[in-house]
Structure formats: C-alpha cells, structure tokens
Amino acid sequence: MRRFLPIILIAFAALFILPQLFKGGGSKTLSSKDRAIMTRDAMLRIDRAQKANFAKSGRYTDSLADFVVADKVLAKELTVPLIIDLSTSGNGKGYVVTISSDVLSVARARKGPKVVSSSCRTLKSRTGFKCPVPPAPTTTTTGK
C-alpha cells in the first residue's frame, strides 16, 4: 500500500489543487460600481432615444422594445438586472422613466423637450459610485 501513496497524492493534487491554481484570474460578476454605472447609462440611453423620437415625431413613446432593438449596448445593460418603468403622458408630449438596480435608482422626466426632473439615489453606501450633482438653478432679478 505504501507503494501507491505517492501516486494517490499526485492524483489528488491533479484533481483538486492544480485546477484551483490555473483557474481564470478575474471575477466573472459585475462590481457594485459597474452595476451603478450601467444603471445610470441605461437611463441616459433611453433619454437620448426619447429625445430623438420626440424630435422626429413630436411624441415620446412608451415602447422600451423600440429602444432596445436600436441600441445593442442598452440591450446588454438590461442584463444587470434592471427594473424599468417607462410611462408617457396621454398626448405623448411628456414622459417619465425610472430605472432601479440593486445599487442605484435613477429617474428622469421631460415635458416637451425640457427636462423637468432628474434624480439619482445610491441604494448601497459602498458602491464606489457617486450620483452627479445637478446644476444649481439660475435665478434672474429684475430691476425697477
């Protein structure tokens, strides 16, 4: 039996230890920061497509499928997974989109060509992603 002990140890090493040493180096999952970036980018891509659709037809659409077919990157970003709520007004002149992942939630609303609301909230504190600070509203004064 002692003759076979070195062979058994080599077989054990070949089966269990060597595969661990030569396994792929990187992680196959997305980091929290990557998921947050993809969530925000999906909102920006939908907004860009909505603006183009509004410029072309004068109406916003509530069909996410139209955007995904035209934008392969958006289709890839939907695998994060994301929860997307896209809604247009009755006359098609306004829309709101909210997109949430496990780490970030973003929303944007437009009335006509103007952004009326845009928000971003990180849902996990250690994502490594900071929501952009919206620009300060400008005020004008009139003199008498």
ChimeraX attribute file (.defattr): number of C-alpha atoms within 10 A of each C-alpha:
attribute: neighborCount
match mode: 1-to-1
recipient: residues
	/A:1	4
	/A:2	6
	/A:3	7
	/A:4	8
	/A:5	10
	/A:6	10
	/A:7	11
	/A:8	11
	/A:9	11
	/A:10	11
	/A:11	12
	/A:12	12
	/A:13	12
	/A:14	12
	/A:15	11
	/A:16	10
	/A:17	12
	/A:18	11
	/A:19	11
	/A:20	10
	/A:21	9
	/A:22	8
	/A:23	8
	/A:24	9
	/A:25	7
	/A:26	6
	/A:27	7
	/A:28	7
	/A:29	9
	/A:30	11
	/A:31	12
	/A:32	18
	/A:33	16
	/A:34	15
	/A:35	23
	/A:36	28
	/A:37	19
	/A:38	24
	/A:39	27
	/A:40	20
	/A:41	16
	/A:42	22
	/A:43	21
	/A:44	16
	/A:45	16
	/A:46	19
	/A:47	21
	/A:48	13
	/A:49	20
	/A:50	22
	/A:51	18
	/A:52	14
	/A:53	15
	/A:54	18
	/A:55	13
	/A:56	10
	/A:57	10
	/A:58	13
	/A:59	21
	/A:60	28
	/A:61	20
	/A:62	18
	/A:63	11
	/A:64	15
	/A:65	10
	/A:66	11
	/A:67	20
	/A:68	18
	/A:69	11
	/A:70	11
	/A:71	14
	/A:72	10
	/A:73	14
	/A:74	20
	/A:75	14
	/A:76	13
	/A:77	18
	/A:78	16
	/A:79	10
	/A:80	17
	/A:81	14
	/A:82	19
	/A:83	14
	/A:84	19
	/A:85	13
	/A:86	18
	/A:87	18
	/A:88	19
	/A:89	15
	/A:90	8
	/A:91	9
	/A:92	17
	/A:93	16
	/A:94	22
	/A:95	24
	/A:96	21
	/A:97	19
	/A:98	19
	/A:99	19
	/A:100	23
	/A:101	21
	/A:102	16
	/A:103	20
	/A:104	26
	/A:105	22
	/A:106	23
	/A:107	20
	/A:108	20
	/A:109	20
	/A:110	21
	/A:111	16
	/A:112	17
	/A:113	15
	/A:114	10
	/A:115	14
	/A:116	13
	/A:117	11
	/A:118	14
	/A:119	14
	/A:120	19
	/A:121	14
	/A:122	19
	/A:123	14
	/A:124	13
	/A:125	10
	/A:126	11
	/A:127	17
	/A:128	13
	/A:129	17
	/A:130	15
	/A:131	15
	/A:132	9
	/A:133	8
	/A:134	9
	/A:135	6
	/A:136	6
	/A:137	6
	/A:138	5
	/A:139	5
	/A:140	6
	/A:141	5
	/A:142	4
	/A:143	4
	/A:144	3
